[in-house]
Structures are given as structure tokens and as C-alpha cells.
Amino acid sequence: MSDTKRRIEIIDAVRGFAVVMMVAHHALYNSAAFLGAPWWVYRNPVFDVLQPFFVGLFVLVSGISSRFSKGNIERGAICIVFAVIVTYVTTRMEMPITFGILHKLGLLMIFYGLTRKFWDKLPAKVAPALYIALILSSIAARVFLSPTSDNLVMRDILSVLGWHQVGFVSFDYQPILPGIFVFLFGTWAGTYIKDGKFPKWFYEKKFPIFPAIGRKALAVYIIHQPILFSITMLIAHLMSL
């Protein structure tokens, strides 16, 4: 039906939209933390609902894109390298991102690259129901269970999985659960997208601005917080004059 070797603009558009929303969320945090804006501009019912939604969209699209790639382990490793750089820079800025979206996506890509054959063996009609069940189960587990440990390494592992432990600090906290199953759901959907089985408009629809951002999502995410922080500090300086 469609030449899926070329980029599918709607996928880039969704990725770009999700990145823009994440950047906006961080900008609102900076305004509240450093410029004296009321905290409700950052923590409010609207963003409390939207934030998991646009992060989930980003993870879902990453899963879809992984279906098109034969080098997910390499892509994941590159993502981890940049995640480590982000951790270093943000720690120097006293806003450490210990386990954020780049850490999460890097690990998910590597995990999928290593286990792809297993997931590919799941019956196509069973896989989506299984992933949705696992998404809901992992959300429930994070809400109703509170595991902890006296072992420092185990406490970090629990934090990375989704059970935030005292002493674990990450200004952008994006745990593995339930994202890993959202990612896998994306790989399942990506099979049908890659095979041209979605409606024709899905492959031909054009969008302004967002696809260009989506194609540079990694670069935008890496540089946005240092730029936002610099602008925020400049504004704070000017306000103090």
C-alpha cells in the first residue's frame, strides 16, 4: 500500500509533539523553581494528566520506530551515552537527572534488541491484549505495592523500576514501569505500520513544524534544558536588578 522505506510523517509529528510538551513542562518547572512563579503552573490537574500521556506517546513512538530498525542495541547504546552526558551536566547544574527519558529509552531499545525474537513469537492477536494487561498490572503494582530494601543497589534498582526510594534524586524521573510494555505495544503496532496495513492517509498525511522537531528529537532533548536553564538564570538576574 505504501512505501514504508520513506519516513512516515505522522510518526515524526507525534514524536515532535511529545518533545515540545516535555520541553514546555520543564520550562514551567524552571519558572516555578527559579523565577517565583506559583507552583500550580507546574503541578496542576491538567499537566498531572498530560505529562504521563505525552511521555507515553514518546515511548510508544519509540517502540514503533524500533520495529523499523535492525540496530536497536546500537541505538540504545548511543542513547545511554547521551543519557550519561545529561546526568553529568545536570548534576553540575544541581538539577541531576539520574534516570530520565533518555536512560529509559536507551535501556528499552537494548532490551528489545536482545529479546526481539521472543516477542516476535507471540501470536499477533495475543500480543496487544497481553501488553495492555501488563501495562495496567504494572500501574496497579506501583500504586498498591511499596517494596523497599536496606541494600543501596537494590534500592536504586527499585527506583529505576518505578518504586521511588528515599534518597534517589532525579529531576526528570522516568521509571521502567509501565513504559516497557507501552514500548512493546509500539513494536507490535509497528509491524502493521511497516507492512503498510494502516489506512492510506496514515502514510500520506502532512503536518507543519512537528515532524521537523520529531526528526531531531534526541538533539532537542539533549540541549533544551541547558538552554532553558541559561535563559531562566538570565531572567532571574534581570529581575534582581
C-alpha positions as CSV (number, residue, x, y, z in Angstrom):
1,M,0.0,0.0,0.0
2,S,2.7,2.4,1.0
3,D,6.4,2.9,0.6
4,T,7.3,2.5,4.3
5,K,11.1,2.9,3.5
6,R,10.5,6.6,3.5
7,R,9.7,8.4,6.7
8,I,6.1,8.4,7.8
9,E,5.4,12.0,8.7
10,I,2.7,11.3,11.3
11,I,5.2,9.3,13.4
12,D,7.7,12.2,13.3
13,A,4.8,14.6,14.1
14,V,3.7,12.7,17.2
15,R,7.3,12.4,18.4
16,G,7.8,16.1,17.8
17,F,4.6,17.0,19.7
18,A,5.7,14.9,22.6
19,V,9.1,16.5,22.8
20,V,7.6,20.0,22.7
21,M,5.3,19.1,25.5
22,M,8.2,17.8,27.6
23,V,10.2,20.9,26.9
24,A,7.2,23.1,27.9
25,H,6.8,21.1,31.1
26,H,10.5,21.7,32.0
27,A,10.1,25.4,31.2
28,L,7.2,25.6,33.7
29,Y,9.2,23.8,36.3
30,N,12.1,26.3,35.9
31,S,9.7,29.2,36.1
32,A,8.3,27.9,39.4
33,A,11.6,26.8,40.9
34,F,13.7,29.8,40.0
35,L,11.5,32.7,38.9
36,G,9.0,32.8,41.7
37,A,6.0,31.6,39.6
38,P,3.3,29.8,41.6
39,W,3.9,26.1,41.7
40,W,0.4,25.4,40.3
41,V,1.7,26.4,36.9
42,Y,3.8,23.3,37.0
43,R,1.8,21.0,39.2
44,N,-1.8,21.2,38.3
45,P,-4.5,18.7,37.3
46,V,-4.1,19.4,33.6
47,F,-0.4,18.7,33.5
48,D,-0.7,15.9,36.0
49,V,-2.8,14.1,33.4
50,L,-1.0,15.3,30.3
51,Q,2.6,14.6,31.4
52,P,2.2,10.8,31.6
53,F,0.2,11.0,28.3
54,F,2.9,12.7,26.2
55,V,5.7,10.7,27.8
56,G,3.7,7.6,26.9
57,L,3.3,8.8,23.4
58,F,7.0,9.3,23.1
59,V,7.7,5.8,24.4
60,L,5.0,4.3,22.1
61,V,6.5,6.0,19.0
62,S,10.0,4.8,20.0
63,G,8.6,1.3,20.1
64,I,7.1,1.7,16.7
65,S,10.3,3.1,15.3
66,S,12.3,0.2,16.8
67,R,10.3,-2.2,14.5
68,F,11.8,-0.4,11.5
69,S,15.4,-0.7,12.9
70,K,17.8,-3.6,12.8
71,G,20.3,-1.8,15.1
72,N,18.3,-1.3,18.3
73,I,21.1,-2.3,20.5
74,E,23.4,0.2,18.9
75,R,20.7,2.9,19.0
76,G,20.1,2.1,22.7
77,A,23.8,2.3,23.5
78,I,24.1,5.8,21.8
79,C,21.0,6.9,23.8
80,I,22.7,5.7,27.0
81,V,25.9,7.6,26.2
82,F,23.9,10.8,25.8
83,A,21.9,10.0,29.0
84,V,25.2,9.8,30.9
85,I,26.2,13.1,29.5
86,V,22.9,14.6,30.5
87,T,23.3,13.2,34.0
88,Y,26.8,14.7,34.3
89,V,25.7,18.2,33.0
90,T,22.5,18.4,35.1
91,T,24.4,17.2,38.2
92,R,26.8,20.1,37.7
93,M,23.7,22.4,37.3
94,E,22.5,21.0,40.7
95,M,19.4,19.6,38.9
96,P,20.5,15.9,38.5
97,I,18.6,13.8,36.0
98,T,19.7,10.4,37.3
99,F,17.2,8.3,35.4
100,G,15.2,10.3,32.8
101,I,13.7,9.6,29.4
102,L,17.0,9.0,27.6
103,H,18.1,6.4,30.2
104,K,14.8,4.7,29.9
105,L,14.6,4.7,26.1
106,G,18.2,3.5,25.9
107,L,17.6,0.5,28.1
108,L,14.3,-0.3,26.4
109,M,16.0,-0.3,23.0
110,I,18.8,-2.5,24.2
111,F,16.3,-4.8,25.9
112,Y,14.2,-5.1,22.8
113,G,17.2,-5.7,20.6
114,L,18.3,-8.6,22.8
115,T,14.9,-10.1,23.2
116,R,13.2,-9.3,19.9
117,K,12.9,-12.9,18.7
118,F,11.0,-13.8,21.8
119,W,8.4,-11.0,21.4
120,D,8.1,-11.8,17.7
121,K,7.0,-15.3,18.5
122,L,3.9,-14.1,20.4
123,P,0.7,-14.6,18.3
124,A,-0.3,-11.3,16.7
125,K,-3.8,-11.5,18.2
126,V,-2.5,-12.2,21.7
127,A,0.3,-9.7,21.9
128,P,-1.7,-6.4,22.3
129,A,-4.0,-7.9,24.9
130,L,-1.0,-9.2,26.8
131,Y,0.8,-5.8,26.7
132,I,-2.3,-3.9,27.8
133,A,-2.8,-6.3,30.7
134,L,0.8,-5.8,31.7
135,I,0.6,-2.0,31.4
136,L,-2.4,-2.0,33.8
137,S,-0.9,-4.6,36.1
138,S,2.3,-2.6,36.4
139,I,0.5,0.6,37.1
140,A,-1.5,-1.2,39.8
141,A,1.7,-2.6,41.3
142,R,3.3,0.8,41.5
143,V,0.1,2.2,43.2
144,F,-0.6,-0.5,45.7
145,L,2.9,-2.0,46.4
146,S,5.7,-0.3,48.2
147,P,8.8,-2.5,48.1
148,T,12.0,-1.3,49.7
149,S,15.3,-2.7,50.7
150,D,18.2,-1.9,53.0
151,N,20.6,-2.7,50.2
152,L,21.7,0.5,48.3
153,V,22.0,-1.2,45.0
154,M,18.6,-2.9,45.3
155,R,17.1,0.5,46.3
156,D,18.4,2.0,43.1
157,I,17.0,-0.9,41.1
158,L,13.6,-0.4,42.7
159,S,13.7,3.3,41.9
160,V,14.6,2.6,38.3
161,L,11.8,0.1,38.0
162,G,9.2,2.5,39.4
163,W,9.2,2.4,43.2
164,H,10.9,5.6,44.2
165,Q,13.1,5.2,47.2
166,V,14.2,7.8,49.7
167,G,17.5,9.3,48.7
168,F,17.0,8.7,44.9
169,V,17.0,12.1,43.2
170,S,16.1,12.6,39.5
171,F,14.6,15.9,38.3
172,D,13.3,14.0,35.3
173,Y,12.2,10.7,36.7
174,Q,11.0,8.2,34.1
175,P,11.0,4.6,35.5
176,I,10.8,1.5,33.5
177,L,7.3,0.5,34.5
178,P,4.8,0.7,32.9
179,G,6.8,2.1,29.9
180,I,8.4,-1.1,28.9
181,F,5.1,-2.6,28.0
182,V,4.0,0.6,26.2
183,F,7.2,0.3,24.2
184,L,6.5,-3.3,23.4
185,F,2.9,-2.4,22.4
186,G,4.5,0.1,20.0
187,T,6.7,-2.7,18.5
188,W,3.6,-4.7,17.9
189,A,1.8,-1.8,16.2
190,G,5.0,-1.1,14.2
191,T,4.7,-4.5,12.5
192,Y,1.4,-3.4,10.8
193,I,2.6,0.1,10.1
194,K,5.8,-1.3,8.5
195,D,3.8,-3.7,6.3
196,G,1.6,-0.9,5.0
197,K,-1.6,-2.2,6.7
198,F,-2.7,1.1,8.2
199,P,-5.1,3.4,6.2
200,K,-3.6,5.3,3.3
201,W,-3.9,8.7,4.9
202,F,-1.7,7.5,7.8
203,Y,1.3,7.3,5.3
204,E,0.4,10.4,3.3
205,K,-0.9,13.0,5.9
206,K,1.3,16.1,6.2
207,F,1.9,18.2,9.3
208,P,3.6,21.5,9.9
209,I,6.6,22.1,12.3
210,F,6.2,19.0,14.5
211,P,7.8,16.4,12.0
212,A,10.9,18.5,11.8
213,I,11.2,18.6,15.6
214,G,10.5,14.9,15.7
215,R,13.3,14.1,13.3
216,K,15.7,15.9,15.7
217,A,14.1,14.7,18.9
218,L,17.3,13.4,20.5
219,A,19.2,16.7,19.8
220,V,16.3,18.8,21.0
221,Y,16.0,16.8,24.3
222,I,19.8,17.0,25.0
223,I,20.2,20.7,24.5
224,H,16.9,22.0,25.7
225,Q,17.4,22.0,29.5
226,P,20.8,23.7,29.5
227,I,19.3,26.4,27.2
228,L,16.2,26.7,29.3
229,F,18.3,26.9,32.5
230,S,20.5,29.6,31.0
231,I,17.5,31.7,29.9
232,T,15.9,31.2,33.3
233,M,19.1,32.3,35.1
234,L,19.3,35.4,32.8
235,I,15.7,36.3,33.5
236,A,16.3,35.8,37.3
237,H,19.4,38.1,37.1
238,L,17.5,40.8,35.2
239,M,14.6,40.6,37.7
240,S,17.0,41.1,40.6
241,L,18.5,44.4,39.1
